[in-house]
Amino acid sequence: MKSQETSHLRTWIEIDSRALHHNVETFLRLIPETTRFMAVIKSNAYGHGLMTVASLLADRQEIWFGVDSITEALRLRREKIKNPVFVLGHTLPSRMREARKHAVILTISSFEALEAIAKEKDRPEFHIKIDTGMHRQGFLPDQIFKLLKLLNLFKLVPGGVYTHFACAKDPRDREYTEGQIESFRRIIASFKKVGFGNLITHAAASGGTLLFPKSHFDMVRVGMGMYGYVPSAESRTTDYGLRIKLKPVLTWKTIISEAKEIPKDALVGYDGTERVAKKTKIAVLPIGYWHGYDRGLSSVGEVLIRGQRAKVIGRVSMDMTVADITGVPAVKVGDEVTLIGEDKRETIWADELSEKIGTTQYEFLTRINPLIRRIAV
């Protein structure tokens, strides 16, 4: 049933606080007590709501928050979040002063960024990003000698050094990740050899944390796992996977805005892509691809109504979707509809929906419209 808090909403997202804390505790049990935990809440907390998730974890001051940008970082500071905040993405030189003012830790991953931070009178804290094989952000191994010389020349002292794995979530390709780990170890040794001994080193995201204990170093950065999903099917189903139970955190709901019966052979939705084979009862749902319910779910998606699955028929429109409710008894306008989540014994989670449209739960969840209200429950 809709609560007083959601009674005026056409669609909303519920964030399960107990599931979130369960997942955090699950990961904390996998890492040494001395290893820090970064909760990755970038990109609107993977669609879960930046402030909703941060507020649920902020009382645990030992938890770091990983964000994409200085914009997300400053939002946390404006809302009085005092935990360490780490920017994983690129920061424009013009905004480095703000990072210093608000105690935000930056990523430095290029010589241009290094020169920019060196010009700052009051330099923000930063970590150096190393490219050990992802071939995206970071200094390459053959650039480390030059990097160390410039750090000394500019009198820059990084607070940490980190890297990112390309395929740690796929345990079938362990050799590549093992190679990245060894490359990172050698680079850490190079830093320590020239006097940078007090560094926070980190490499593992959810996949590395689960499958490569030797990659835990001084901190792990957990994103998708914290939200209740293993980073890949392989990490769940192969012998390499750990026996852990994660709980999905996000439930997405809407309502039935209209219900009616349409005749046999009626076409449904734009372009007439689906024709019903018999007299069919349909429900109109006031959500569409603008809200983040992917157009690829046209005629293949399912939703939950009164504990039963109801198939999406016709095109998913910008703001509306139609479901076949012929087999669902006693449906009426105003009934709750679960797009992601559970209803009685039935469940539909983001990994099921993403598989139907040929993408990942990462993309599906992060594309849920940030204007939809997130409610901690």
C-alpha positions as CSV (number, residue, x, y, z in Angstrom):
1,M,0.0,0.0,0.0
2,K,1.1,3.6,-0.6
3,S,2.2,5.5,2.4
4,Q,1.3,9.0,3.3
5,E,4.8,10.0,2.0
6,T,4.2,8.5,-1.4
7,S,0.4,9.1,-1.8
8,H,1.0,12.2,-4.0
9,L,3.7,10.6,-6.2
10,R,3.2,8.9,-9.6
11,T,6.5,7.1,-9.3
12,W,9.1,6.9,-6.5
13,I,12.1,4.9,-5.4
14,E,12.5,3.2,-2.0
15,I,16.0,2.7,-0.6
16,D,16.2,-0.2,1.8
17,S,18.5,1.1,4.6
18,R,18.8,-2.4,6.3
19,A,19.8,-3.9,3.0
20,L,22.4,-1.2,2.5
21,H,24.0,-1.7,5.9
22,H,23.9,-5.5,5.4
23,N,25.9,-5.2,2.2
24,V,28.4,-2.8,3.8
25,E,28.9,-5.2,6.7
26,T,29.2,-8.1,4.3
27,F,32.1,-6.4,2.5
28,L,33.7,-5.3,5.8
29,R,33.9,-8.9,6.8
30,L,35.9,-9.7,3.7
31,I,38.7,-7.2,4.3
32,P,41.2,-6.7,7.1
33,E,40.3,-4.5,9.9
34,T,43.0,-2.1,9.0
35,T,41.7,-1.7,5.4
36,R,39.6,1.4,4.8
37,F,36.2,1.2,3.1
38,M,35.2,3.7,0.4
39,A,31.5,3.7,-0.4
40,V,31.3,4.7,-4.1
41,I,28.3,7.0,-4.5
42,K,29.3,8.6,-7.7
43,S,26.7,9.2,-10.5
44,N,23.9,9.8,-8.0
45,A,24.9,6.7,-6.1
46,Y,24.5,4.5,-9.1
47,G,20.9,5.9,-9.4
48,H,20.1,5.3,-5.7
49,G,20.3,9.0,-4.8
50,L,23.5,10.7,-3.7
51,M,22.2,12.3,-0.5
52,T,19.9,9.5,0.3
53,V,22.7,7.0,0.4
54,A,25.3,9.4,2.0
55,S,22.9,10.3,4.8
56,L,22.3,6.6,5.6
57,L,26.1,6.0,6.0
58,A,27.4,9.4,7.2
59,D,27.3,8.5,10.9
60,R,30.0,6.0,10.2
61,Q,32.9,8.5,10.0
62,E,35.4,5.9,9.1
63,I,33.7,5.4,5.7
64,W,35.0,7.4,2.8
65,F,32.7,8.6,0.0
66,G,33.8,8.2,-3.6
67,V,32.2,10.6,-6.1
68,D,32.7,11.5,-9.7
69,S,33.1,15.2,-9.6
70,I,33.8,18.3,-7.4
71,T,30.1,19.1,-8.0
72,E,29.0,16.0,-6.2
73,A,31.6,16.5,-3.5
74,L,30.4,20.0,-2.7
75,R,26.8,18.8,-2.6
76,L,27.9,16.5,0.2
77,R,29.7,19.3,2.0
78,R,26.7,21.6,1.7
79,E,24.6,19.0,3.4
80,K,27.1,18.8,6.3
81,I,28.6,15.4,5.4
82,K,31.9,15.3,7.2
83,N,33.3,11.9,6.0
84,P,36.4,11.9,3.8
85,V,35.2,12.7,0.2
86,F,37.3,11.5,-2.7
87,V,36.8,12.7,-6.3
88,L,37.5,9.8,-8.7
89,G,37.0,11.8,-11.9
90,H,38.7,14.8,-13.5
91,T,38.7,18.2,-11.7
92,L,39.1,21.3,-13.7
93,P,42.1,23.5,-12.5
94,S,39.7,26.4,-11.9
95,R,37.9,24.3,-9.2
96,M,40.9,23.0,-7.3
97,R,40.7,25.9,-4.8
98,E,37.2,24.8,-3.9
99,A,38.5,21.3,-3.1
100,R,41.1,22.7,-0.7
101,K,38.5,25.0,1.0
102,H,36.1,22.1,1.5
103,A,38.6,19.3,2.3
104,V,37.9,17.3,-0.8
105,I,40.5,14.9,-2.0
106,L,41.3,14.9,-5.7
107,T,42.5,12.5,-8.3
108,I,45.6,13.5,-10.3
109,S,46.0,11.3,-13.3
110,S,47.9,13.4,-15.9
111,F,50.9,15.7,-16.1
112,E,48.6,18.5,-17.0
113,A,46.6,18.0,-13.8
114,L,49.9,17.7,-11.9
115,E,51.1,21.0,-13.2
116,A,47.8,22.6,-12.4
117,I,47.8,21.5,-8.8
118,A,51.4,22.6,-8.4
119,K,50.4,26.2,-9.3
120,E,47.9,26.3,-6.4
121,K,49.1,28.3,-3.4
122,D,47.0,26.2,-1.0
123,R,47.1,22.8,-2.5
124,P,44.2,20.3,-2.0
125,E,45.0,16.8,-0.9
126,F,45.3,14.4,-3.8
127,H,46.0,10.8,-4.8
128,I,47.9,9.8,-7.9
129,K,46.1,7.5,-10.3
130,I,48.2,4.8,-12.0
131,D,47.2,3.1,-15.3
132,T,48.3,-0.5,-14.8
133,G,46.2,-1.9,-17.7
134,M,42.8,-0.2,-17.8
135,H,44.1,2.2,-20.4
136,R,41.8,5.0,-19.4
137,Q,42.8,7.4,-16.6
138,G,46.3,7.5,-15.0
139,F,50.0,7.6,-15.4
140,L,51.5,4.6,-17.3
141,P,54.3,2.6,-15.7
142,D,56.9,4.0,-18.1
143,Q,56.0,7.5,-16.9
144,I,56.6,6.9,-13.2
145,F,60.2,8.0,-13.2
146,K,59.2,11.4,-14.7
147,L,56.3,11.6,-12.4
148,L,58.4,11.1,-9.3
149,K,60.9,13.7,-10.5
150,L,58.1,16.3,-10.9
151,L,56.6,15.5,-7.6
152,N,60.0,16.3,-6.0
153,L,60.5,19.4,-8.2
154,F,57.1,20.8,-7.4
155,K,57.3,19.7,-3.7
156,L,54.1,17.8,-4.0
157,V,53.2,15.1,-1.6
158,P,50.4,12.7,-2.6
159,G,48.2,11.3,0.1
160,G,47.8,8.1,-1.8
161,V,48.4,6.1,-5.0
162,Y,45.7,4.0,-6.7
163,T,44.8,2.1,-9.8
164,H,41.7,0.4,-11.3
165,F,41.2,-3.1,-12.7
166,A,39.9,-3.7,-16.2
167,C,38.3,-7.1,-15.7
168,A,38.6,-8.2,-12.0
169,K,34.9,-9.0,-12.0
170,D,35.5,-11.8,-14.5
171,P,37.4,-14.6,-12.6
172,R,38.0,-16.4,-15.8
173,D,40.6,-13.8,-16.7
174,R,42.6,-13.9,-13.5
175,E,46.0,-13.6,-15.2
176,Y,45.3,-10.0,-16.4
177,T,44.2,-8.8,-13.0
178,E,47.1,-10.6,-11.3
179,G,49.4,-8.7,-13.7
180,Q,47.8,-5.4,-12.8
181,I,48.3,-6.1,-9.1
182,E,52.0,-6.9,-9.6
183,S,52.5,-3.8,-11.7
184,F,50.9,-1.7,-9.0
185,R,53.1,-3.3,-6.3
186,R,56.2,-2.4,-8.2
187,I,55.0,1.2,-8.6
188,I,54.2,1.5,-4.9
189,A,57.7,0.3,-4.2
190,S,59.1,3.0,-6.5
191,F,57.2,5.7,-4.6
192,K,58.4,4.4,-1.2
193,K,62.0,4.2,-2.5
194,V,62.1,8.0,-3.0
195,G,60.5,8.8,0.3
196,F,56.8,8.6,-0.2
197,G,56.2,6.1,2.6
198,N,52.9,7.3,4.1
199,L,50.6,6.5,1.3
200,I,47.1,5.2,1.2
201,T,47.2,2.6,-1.6
202,H,44.0,1.2,-3.2
203,A,43.0,-0.8,-6.2
204,A,40.0,-3.0,-5.7
205,A,36.4,-2.2,-6.6
206,S,33.6,-4.6,-5.9
207,G,35.0,-7.4,-8.2
208,G,38.5,-7.1,-6.8
209,T,37.3,-7.0,-3.2
210,L,35.3,-10.2,-3.8
211,L,37.7,-12.2,-5.9
212,F,41.2,-10.9,-5.3
213,P,42.0,-10.6,-1.5
214,K,45.6,-9.6,-2.3
215,S,44.3,-6.5,-4.0
216,H,42.7,-5.0,-0.8
217,F,45.8,-2.9,0.1
218,D,44.9,0.0,2.4
219,M,41.4,0.7,1.0
220,V,38.7,-0.9,-1.2
221,R,36.2,1.1,-3.3
222,V,32.8,-0.7,-3.3
223,G,30.0,0.5,-5.6
224,M,27.7,-2.0,-7.2
225,G,28.3,-4.6,-4.5
226,M,27.1,-2.2,-1.9
227,Y,23.9,-1.7,-3.8
228,G,23.2,-5.5,-3.7
229,Y,24.5,-6.8,-7.0
230,V,27.5,-8.9,-7.8
231,P,29.5,-7.0,-10.5
232,S,29.1,-9.9,-13.0
233,A,27.3,-13.2,-13.3
234,E,30.7,-15.0,-13.5
235,S,31.6,-13.8,-10.0
236,R,28.4,-15.3,-8.7
237,T,28.3,-18.6,-10.5
238,T,31.9,-19.8,-10.9
239,D,34.0,-21.6,-8.3
240,Y,36.0,-18.5,-7.8
241,G,33.0,-16.7,-6.3
242,L,32.6,-16.2,-2.6
243,R,29.6,-17.5,-0.8
244,I,28.0,-14.2,0.2
245,K,24.5,-12.9,0.2
246,L,23.9,-9.4,-1.0
247,K,20.5,-7.7,-0.9
248,P,19.3,-5.3,-3.6
249,V,18.8,-1.9,-2.1
250,L,16.6,-0.1,-4.7
251,T,12.9,-0.7,-5.3
252,W,11.2,1.3,-8.0
253,K,7.5,1.7,-8.0
254,T,4.7,3.5,-9.9
255,I,0.9,3.3,-10.0
256,I,-1.8,2.3,-12.5
257,S,-3.1,5.6,-13.9
258,E,-5.7,4.0,-16.2
259,A,-7.2,0.6,-16.8
260,K,-9.4,-0.6,-19.6
261,E,-10.3,-3.4,-22.0
262,I,-9.2,-3.3,-25.6
263,P,-10.6,-5.5,-28.4
264,K,-9.0,-8.4,-30.2
265,D,-6.5,-7.3,-32.9
266,A,-6.1,-3.8,-31.3
267,L,-2.7,-2.2,-31.9
268,V,-0.9,-0.9,-28.8
269,G,1.3,2.1,-28.6
270,Y,3.4,4.0,-31.1
271,D,4.1,2.5,-34.5
272,G,1.7,-0.4,-33.9
273,T,4.5,-2.7,-33.0
274,E,2.2,-5.1,-31.1
275,R,-1.2,-6.4,-31.8
276,V,-3.2,-8.2,-29.1
277,A,-4.5,-11.7,-30.1
278,K,-7.6,-11.5,-27.9
279,K,-9.7,-9.1,-25.9
280,T,-7.1,-7.7,-23.4
281,K,-7.2,-5.7,-20.2
282,I,-4.5,-3.2,-20.1
283,A,-3.0,-0.8,-17.5
284,V,-1.4,2.5,-18.3
285,L,1.6,3.3,-16.1
286,P,2.8,6.9,-15.9
287,I,6.5,6.2,-16.5
288,G,8.5,5.8,-19.6
289,Y,12.0,6.1,-21.0
290,W,12.4,9.7,-19.7
291,H,12.1,8.3,-16.2
292,G,14.7,5.6,-17.1
293,Y,12.5,2.7,-18.0
294,D,14.4,1.7,-21.1
295,R,12.7,1.7,-24.5
296,G,14.3,-1.6,-25.1
297,L,11.8,-3.2,-22.7
298,S,9.1,-2.6,-25.2
299,S,7.1,-5.9,-25.5
300,V,9.7,-7.8,-23.4
301,G,9.7,-6.2,-20.0
302,E,7.5,-7.3,-17.1
303,V,6.2,-5.5,-14.0
304,L,4.7,-6.8,-10.8
305,I,1.1,-6.1,-9.9
306,R,-0.6,-7.7,-6.9
307,G,2.2,-10.2,-6.7
308,Q,1.9,-11.3,-10.3
309,R,4.0,-10.6,-13.4
310,A,2.4,-8.4,-16.1
311,K,4.0,-8.1,-19.5
312,V,4.8,-4.8,-21.1
313,I,3.0,-4.5,-24.4
314,G,3.7,-2.1,-27.3
315,R,6.3,0.6,-27.2
316,V,7.6,2.1,-24.0
317,S,6.8,5.8,-24.6
318,M,8.6,8.8,-23.2
319,D,6.2,9.1,-20.2
320,M,3.9,6.1,-20.4
321,T,4.1,2.3,-20.6
322,V,1.3,-0.2,-21.1
323,A,1.1,-3.6,-19.3
324,D,-1.2,-6.5,-20.0
325,I,-3.2,-7.2,-16.8
326,T,-5.7,-9.7,-18.2
327,G,-4.5,-12.4,-15.9
328,V,-4.3,-10.2,-12.8
329,P,-7.5,-10.2,-10.7
330,A,-9.1,-7.2,-9.1
331,V,-6.8,-4.6,-10.6
332,K,-7.9,-1.0,-10.2
333,V,-6.6,2.5,-10.9
334,G,-4.2,3.7,-8.1
335,D,-2.8,0.2,-7.5
336,E,1.0,0.0,-6.9
337,V,3.2,-1.4,-9.6
338,T,6.7,-2.6,-8.9
339,L,9.2,-2.0,-11.7
340,I,12.2,-3.1,-9.8
341,G,11.8,-5.0,-6.5
342,E,9.6,-7.7,-5.0
343,D,5.9,-8.1,-4.5
344,K,4.9,-11.1,-2.4
345,R,6.9,-14.1,-3.8
346,E,7.7,-12.5,-7.2
347,T,10.9,-10.4,-7.8
348,I,12.2,-8.3,-10.7
349,W,15.7,-6.9,-10.2
350,A,17.9,-4.7,-12.3
351,D,20.1,-7.5,-13.6
352,E,17.0,-9.2,-15.1
353,L,15.9,-6.1,-16.9
354,S,19.4,-5.2,-18.1
355,E,19.9,-8.7,-19.5
356,K,16.7,-8.3,-21.5
357,I,18.0,-5.2,-23.2
358,G,21.6,-6.3,-23.6
359,T,23.2,-4.0,-21.1
360,T,24.3,-4.1,-17.5
361,Q,22.7,-3.3,-14.1
362,Y,25.3,-0.4,-13.9
363,E,23.8,1.3,-16.9
364,F,20.2,0.5,-16.1
365,L,20.3,1.8,-12.5
366,T,22.4,4.9,-13.1
367,R,20.0,6.0,-15.9
368,I,17.0,6.2,-13.6
369,N,15.9,9.8,-13.7
370,P,17.5,11.7,-10.7
371,L,14.3,13.8,-10.4
372,I,12.4,10.8,-9.1
373,R,12.1,11.0,-5.4
374,R,14.3,8.6,-3.4
375,I,12.9,7.6,0.0
376,A,14.9,5.7,2.7
377,V,12.8,3.0,4.2
